[in-house]
């Protein structure tokens, strides 16, 4: 993974999140949502871009993250909007190795 100028900070152990689970961690003063899907970790902004509702309060099923407030949906692997399609979660660099998950706070430019 390219670190894109970001120092990665340890947020949890690889065994702390099971496939299909998510949690929020503070990284350098920024809340970051980390989720595990199909054995891979992904890190995104912690709040829905619609009305700033914490995404960890929503559902994460079959690779789709759904906000609890207005049911906006995002693809786990890309952060792209599923419904509506014209939105995007801010994505952060993440790596899992040596038994730990690390996240950076500088968004990945796509």
DRENKOL-136276 format. One record per residue: residue in one letter; x, y, z of N, C-alpha, C in turn. Coordinates in pm, 1 decimal. Each point is the difference from the previous one (the first is absolute). Layout:
N
> aa|n.X|n.Y|n.Z|ca.X|ca.Y|ca.Z|c.X|c.Y|c.Z
> A|X|Y|Z|X|Y|Z|X|Y|Z
...
% end
This chain:
110
> aa|n.X|n.Y|n.Z|ca.X|ca.Y|ca.Z|c.X|c.Y|c.Z
> X|84.7|-118.4|0.0|-84.7|118.4|0.0|88.7|124.1|0.0
> X|-34.7|97.3|-77.3|70.5|127.5|-1.6|-46.7|82.8|118.1
> X|92.8|56.1|73.5|-35.2|73.2|120.5|-35.7|145.5|-27.8
> X|28.6|49.5|-118.0|-41.3|131.7|-45.2|31.5|108.2|102.9
> X|123.3|3.8|44.8|43.1|106.0|90.0|-56.7|-8.1|140.0
> X|-60.4|-110.1|33.2|-64.4|-12.6|130.5|76.7|-98.2|86.8
> X|17.3|35.0|126.6|55.4|-93.2|96.1|-117.0|-82.7|52.4
> X|16.2|-129.7|-4.4|-107.7|-87.1|44.1|11.7|-27.4|149.0
> X|-114.2|4.1|68.0|-6.0|-17.8|144.5|-75.8|-128.7|32.3
> X|50.6|-76.4|94.0|-67.1|-123.2|41.4|-133.7|33.6|65.2
> X|-106.9|-69.6|-45.9|-132.6|23.5|57.6|-57.4|-122.4|70.7
> X|38.0|-119.6|-45.2|-51.9|-121.8|62.7|79.4|-120.2|-48.1
> X|-28.2|-113.8|59.2|59.3|-124.4|-45.7|-80.1|-55.7|-116.2
> X|64.5|-81.2|-82.3|-70.4|-59.6|-114.1|-115.7|-88.6|45.5
> X|9.7|-56.3|119.3|-106.0|-87.0|51.4|-113.4|77.6|68.0
> X|14.5|131.6|13.2|-103.0|79.5|67.2|-123.6|23.3|-86.6
> X|16.1|-7.7|-131.8|-113.7|14.3|-91.1|-14.4|-127.7|-81.0
> X|-117.6|-57.3|2.2|-29.2|-117.7|-80.4|-58.7|46.1|-131.9
> X|-0.5|-87.8|-96.9|-59.5|33.5|-128.6|-145.4|44.1|19.5
> X|-34.0|112.6|-60.4|-135.1|53.0|13.4|-18.8|91.7|119.6
> X|108.5|28.9|72.9|-8.4|90.0|115.6|66.2|133.7|-30.8
> X|-34.2|99.8|81.7|57.3|133.5|-13.0|10.8|62.8|137.7
> X|89.1|99.7|11.1|14.3|75.4|123.9|62.2|135.1|-33.1
> X|-10.4|92.8|93.2|55.4|133.9|-18.6|121.0|16.7|90.4
> X|104.2|62.9|-55.6|123.0|25.5|73.9|41.4|144.6|-22.8
> X|63.1|58.1|101.2|52.9|135.7|-15.5|145.0|-11.3|-45.1
> X|29.2|65.7|-109.6|134.6|-1.4|-57.6|42.8|145.2|-19.4
> X|95.0|44.4|79.7|48.5|137.2|-13.9|-108.8|104.3|13.4
> X|-96.5|-24.2|87.9|-108.7|95.7|20.9|-115.3|-13.7|-98.9
> X|7.3|-97.7|-89.5|-105.1|-22.9|-100.0|-66.5|-134.2|28.1
> X|-132.3|-1.8|3.5|-71.2|-126.4|14.8|-4.0|-70.8|-134.4
> X|40.7|-126.8|1.3|7.0|-79.6|-122.0|-77.0|-130.1|20.8
> X|-83.9|-34.0|-96.8|-74.0|-125.6|1.9|85.5|-105.9|-68.9
> X|26.0|-109.8|70.0|75.7|-111.3|-57.6|-94.0|-119.0|-8.7
> X|-2.7|-62.0|-117.4|-83.9|-117.4|-16.9|78.8|-110.3|-68.1
> X|-48.5|-122.3|20.7|65.1|-115.4|-60.6|-100.8|-70.1|-89.9
> X|41.8|-17.2|-125.6|-87.7|-63.2|-99.0|83.0|-93.9|-86.2
> X|-42.7|-123.8|-10.9|69.6|-101.7|-80.1|147.6|-10.9|36.3
> X|28.5|11.1|130.5|136.0|-15.0|49.3|88.0|123.4|-13.7
> X|-53.9|107.2|-56.3|76.7|124.6|-18.4|-56.4|110.6|88.2
> X|88.1|91.8|37.6|-39.5|114.2|83.3|-13.4|124.5|-86.6
> X|-98.2|83.4|35.0|-24.9|125.7|-68.9|-23.4|107.4|105.6
> X|42.0|122.8|-29.4|-15.6|110.9|95.6|-63.3|119.4|-70.1
> X|-102.6|55.6|63.6|-76.2|110.6|-58.0|-32.6|104.7|106.1
> X|-49.1|113.6|-47.1|-49.7|101.2|92.7|-105.7|-65.9|86.9
> X|-9.4|43.0|124.6|-86.3|-67.9|96.0|-146.7|41.3|-7.3
> X|-29.8|111.7|-66.5|-137.6|49.4|-4.9|-52.4|3.8|-142.6
> X|-128.6|-20.9|-12.8|-65.9|5.2|-130.5|10.1|141.6|-57.1
> X|33.6|13.8|-126.8|10.5|133.7|-59.0|-134.6|71.1|-13.6
> X|-108.0|-72.6|16.7|-133.3|60.9|-13.7|-30.6|94.0|116.1
> X|2.0|-52.9|123.0|-33.6|83.8|115.3|88.3|-31.1|120.5
> X|121.6|-46.2|-24.5|101.2|-17.0|104.2|-39.7|-101.1|108.7
> X|-79.8|-98.9|-34.7|-40.4|-104.5|94.1|112.5|-103.9|7.2
> X|37.1|-47.0|120.1|105.9|-100.5|12.3|-35.5|-128.4|-76.6
> X|86.9|-38.2|-93.9|-26.7|-118.8|-81.6|7.9|-129.5|79.1
> X|74.9|-1.1|109.6|11.8|-120.7|81.8|-136.0|-38.7|60.8
> X|-93.8|93.0|5.1|-133.6|-27.7|51.6|-90.2|-65.6|-104.4
> X|49.5|-9.5|-122.8|-77.9|-59.0|-108.6|21.0|-149.5|-10.1
> X|-32.8|-54.5|-116.7|14.8|-143.1|-25.5|111.2|-21.6|-101.2
> X|67.2|-113.1|12.9|102.5|-41.0|-94.4|-27.5|-144.0|-37.9
> X|-59.3|-19.4|-117.7|-39.7|-133.0|-45.0|32.7|-18.5|-147.6
> X|54.1|-117.2|-33.1|26.8|-39.1|-138.8|78.9|105.8|-75.8
> X|98.0|60.3|67.4|86.8|97.0|-66.4|-59.4|137.9|-18.4
> X|-113.4|27.1|65.8|-64.9|130.8|-11.4|-19.1|59.1|139.7
> X|45.1|122.1|16.1|-15.1|75.1|124.2|-121.0|91.2|-15.5
> X|-95.8|-8.4|93.6|-123.0|78.9|-8.0|-11.4|90.5|120.9
> X|-14.8|129.3|-23.9|-18.9|98.1|107.0|-137.2|-20.7|63.2
> X|-6.5|6.4|131.7|-126.4|-24.8|71.4|-102.9|110.3|-20.5
> X|44.2|122.7|-25.9|-92.4|112.9|-2.0|-88.6|4.7|-124.8
> X|60.5|1.2|-117.2|-77.5|14.5|-122.8|31.1|-109.1|-101.4
> X|66.5|-105.6|48.9|27.1|-120.7|-77.5|89.4|22.3|-122.2
> X|86.5|101.7|5.1|99.7|14.0|-105.9|90.1|-121.6|7.5
> X|44.3|-49.9|-116.3|80.4|-121.3|-4.7|131.5|22.8|-73.8
> X|104.2|-71.3|47.0|134.5|14.3|-54.8|63.1|-137.5|-18.5
> X|75.1|-16.7|-108.3|71.5|-125.3|-26.2|119.8|-10.3|93.6
> X|14.7|-113.7|64.7|107.3|-19.5|97.8|138.0|11.3|-62.1
> X|18.3|-47.6|-121.1|132.9|-4.9|-61.0|46.6|132.5|-59.3
> X|-92.6|92.7|-24.6|38.1|125.6|-66.4|-47.6|125.2|72.0
> X|-102.9|-12.8|82.8|-60.9|116.2|63.1|-92.9|75.5|-93.4
> X|-18.6|-52.0|-120.2|-88.4|64.4|-98.3|-145.7|-16.8|40.1
> X|-78.7|101.2|-32.3|-142.0|-6.4|28.5|-69.3|-107.2|-82.3
> X|-84.7|-77.5|67.6|-84.6|-98.7|-66.3|-138.4|62.7|-17.9
> X|-45.8|66.6|106.3|-128.5|69.2|-3.0|5.8|118.3|96.0
> X|12.3|121.8|-47.7|10.8|39.6|-140.8|140.0|-27.2|-55.3
> X|7.9|-8.0|-130.0|125.7|-34.7|-66.0|96.0|118.1|-11.9
> X|-48.3|120.8|20.9|84.1|119.1|-22.5|70.5|49.1|126.5
> X|32.8|-89.9|91.5|72.9|39.2|120.4|120.1|-92.0|18.7
> X|92.3|40.9|86.9|123.4|-75.2|20.6|48.5|24.6|141.7
> X|37.6|-106.8|69.4|61.7|15.3|131.3|146.9|32.9|-18.4
> X|53.0|83.7|88.2|142.6|29.3|1.6|71.7|-126.3|45.3
> X|99.0|-42.5|-78.5|71.1|-125.5|27.8|138.8|29.6|56.0
> X|40.1|-80.3|98.7|130.4|16.2|64.3|86.6|-123.1|-25.0
> X|132.6|19.3|-3.0|87.9|-115.8|-17.2|-7.0|-91.1|122.0
> X|1.9|-130.9|-25.9|-6.4|-99.1|107.1|86.0|-119.8|-40.2
> X|65.4|-59.0|99.4|75.9|-122.3|-25.3|-13.3|-91.2|120.3
> X|4.3|-129.0|-27.9|-4.2|-100.5|106.0|117.6|-93.4|-21.7
> X|90.7|1.0|96.1|113.5|-90.9|-5.6|59.2|-13.0|138.9
> X|63.5|-112.0|23.7|61.1|-24.1|130.2|-100.6|-6.6|113.3
> X|-126.5|-32.7|-32.9|-102.1|-13.5|103.1|-69.3|128.6|39.7
> X|36.6|113.9|-62.8|-63.0|127.2|34.9|-55.3|70.3|-124.2
> X|-99.1|84.5|22.7|-59.8|81.8|-105.3|44.3|143.0|24.1
> X|51.3|64.6|-104.9|45.3|137.7|7.8|-75.2|85.7|-100.0
> X|-27.7|125.1|39.0|-75.2|92.9|-84.4|71.3|133.6|-2.4
> X|-5.8|67.4|-113.8|52.5|135.3|-13.2|-115.0|99.4|-8.9
> X|27.6|125.7|31.9|-108.5|99.1|1.6|-2.5|90.9|-122.7
> X|93.1|-18.5|-91.6|-4.2|80.3|-122.1|-78.2|-78.0|-104.6
> X|-112.8|54.0|-45.9|-86.6|-73.8|-94.6|75.1|-39.6|-126.9
> X|-41.6|-111.6|-54.6|52.7|-46.4|-127.7|-70.0|79.7|-109.9
> X|77.1|57.8|-88.8|-57.4|71.9|-114.5|-28.1|-101.1|-108.7
> X|-125.0|-6.8|-45.9|-36.1|-99.1|-102.5|-21.8|65.8|-133.0
% end
